[in-house]
Amino acid sequence: LDRPAPTSPAPKVLHEVTYLYAKDAGLWELAQPFNPHVRKGTEIGRTRALDRLDGSPLIAPCDGEALWWKETPSMRHDDILCAIGH
């Protein structure tokens, strides 16, 4: 009761959203540990076609905040895997 009220962080205004799409059908795996504060060049996750063992990294094209990401592992061609606000 004698403590000051907690303060909220200042609101952040995002001006653009960049969508990252699946290039092929297959499986998608979110990077672990996942950080919603995305930095350009960091790996967000990996995609893999069902007929291949090797995967391809999904790399953040910009700094920003991950607003949404696909939770399920299956993906279709052109599915949105992640949305980054910046």
ABEGO torsion letter per residue (X at the ends): XABBBBBBBBBBBBABBBBBBBABBEBBBBBOBBBABBBBGBBABBBBBAABABBBBBBBABBEBBABBBABABBBBGBBABBBBX
